[in-house]
Amino acid sequence: MSFSDSLSALKDLDGALMATVFAKKDRLLLVADLGWTRLSPTQSVPFNGDTLELKFFSETLTLMGAVGYRLVDDSGVFIDAFAGAKLWYMDNSASVDAAVVTPNTVERKETWVDGVVGVHITLNVTDDFFVDAMGTVGAGGSKFYGDTYGGVGYRINEKWDVFGGYRAMRVKRENGWFLYDVTQTGPVFGFAAKF
């Protein structure tokens, strides 16, 4: 759906969370990335003089863990490479409720793991502004997984940054009649805390 359609669909959003953590000691890195969404749209449809209540539920959880190494550690540019695994968990259900039909619910849960590799680049434009990019690709349980982000940030102080950019993710998973073939793109805004 378009970005404007996505905004109108926010009424169906029960909750969402996205977070990425980098822990560094010398040039060694630990990387963790979490994503979670829960949607529960409903739709009323006329049927034989009555109304069918169609209810949908979708919950997605992703968790990536990786280890990495800082290839370039300069005051103007930082380049990190990492490798690890990404866990996917999905719970989807659809139900029909009406007086003229027997209530029925179909549910499918799916869990899989992909091996992933990635790179993270930060370019300091000034002392306060920076350009940031990250890309991850993988496969395993998925036929293909790819995730890219690019944006700009501003250092408020030594502990806090704000940033904005654009993120695009593509994943395809087939398992029997389960098909998850999704491309997600859109703007990202957030903040970063340093400890």
N, C-alpha and C positions, 0 to 999 in steps of 0.2 A: 504494500500500500504506500501511497505517497506520504510525505512528511506531514502535510495538513490533515490527511486521514488519520495518521498516527496520533496527532494531537486530540482529535475528536474521540479516539478510542481510549483515551486515558480514563474515561469513566468506568471502563471495565477492568482497570488495573487495581489489584488488591495491594500490591507492594512490589518493590524492586530495590536491589542493592548491587553496587559494583565497587570493587576495591582492588587495588594492586599494592603489594608490599615488596620493597627491595631492602634486603639486609646485606651490608657489606663489611668485610674485615680485610684490610689490605686490598688485594685485587680479587678476592673470592666473594661470590654472591650467592644469596638464596633469594629466589623469586617466588611469590605466591600471587595468584589472581583468582578472585571470587566473583561470580555473577549469579544472581538469583532473581527470578520474576515469578509472579503469580497473577493469573488472569481468570476472571469468571464472568464472561459475557452471557447474556440471556436474550432470547428473541421470541416474540409471540407471533404465531403464524395461524391464519384462519384455516380451518379444516372441517368440512362437512357440517357447517353451521355452528361449530364450536371453535375453540382456540387451543392450539397446541403450544405448550410452553417448552421451548428448547433451551436447555441449560448446558453450558460448556464450562469446563475447568481445565486449566493448563498451568502446570508448575514446572519450571526448569531450574536446575542447579548445576553450575559448572565450577570446578575447582582445579586450578593448575598449580603444580609444584615443580620447581626446577632449580638446578644448580648452575652457576655460571662463573665467568671470569671477565675482569675488566681488561680489554685488549688495549685501549688507549685511555690514559689517565692524565689529562692535561688541563690546565686552568681554563682553556677555551673550548675543549671538546672532550666528551666521554663516550666511549663505545664499549658496550657490554654484549657478550654472547652467552647464551644459556641453552640448556637442554633438560627435558624432564617429561612429565606425563600430565594429561588433562583428563579428569573424570567428568562424565556427563550423566545426569540423572533427569529423567522426564516422567511426568505423571499427567496423562491426558484422559479426560472422560467427557462423554456426551450423554445427556439423558432427555427423554421425552415424557412430559406429564400432561395428561388431559383426561377428561371424563370419558371420551369416546375411544380411547386406546388404553391398553395395559401399560402402566409406567415401565419404562425399560432404560437401563443404563449400560453403556459400553465403556470399559476402562482398559487402558493399556499403559503399563509402566515399562520403561526401558533404561538400562544402565550400560555404559560402555566406557572404554579408556582409549585414548590416542597418545602415541608418542609425539612429542613436539620439540622443535628447535626454534630459536628466535634470536633477535638482535634488538638492542635498545641504544639509541643515539641521542645525546644531548649536546646542543651547540649554544654556548653562551654568546649572545649578540652584544650585550652590555653587562654591567654588573647586576642589573635588575631584570633584564629581559632575556629569555632563552627560547630556543626552538627545540621541540622534542618529537621523536618518532620511535615507534616500536612496531615490529612485525613478527608474527609467529605462524609457522606452518606445521602440519602434522597429518598423521593417518594412523590407522590401526582398526579400531572399531568403526571409525568413519572411513568412507572412501577418500575423502579429502576434507581438510580443515585449514582455513586461513584466516588470520586476524591482523589488521593493520590499523595504526593510529598515527596521526600527525597533527601537531598543534603548536601553539605558542603559550608561554607562561610569563608570569611576573612574580618576582620575589618580594613579598611584603616585608619580610625580615628574615633573620637567620633560621627561623623555624617554620614559617608558613609561606606557601606559594599558592597562587591561583592560576588556572589554566583553562584554555578552550581550544577545541580542535574538531577533528572529524574522524570517525571510526567506521570501519567496514569489516564485517565478518561473513564468511561463507563456510557452510558445513553441509555435507551430504552423508546420510546414514541410511542403509537399507538392511532390513532384517525380516525376512518373511513378508508379511503384509504391512509391517511398520516402515514408513518412509518419512524421513526428516530431511528435507531438501530446502534450505533456507539461506537467503542472503539478507543481512541486516546492515543498513547504513544510516548514518545520521550524525548530528552535532553532539559533542560531549563538552560539558562544563563541570569543573570541580575544583577541589583544593587538595593540597598535599601538605602533610605534616612531617617534619624531620626531627628525629630524636638522636 
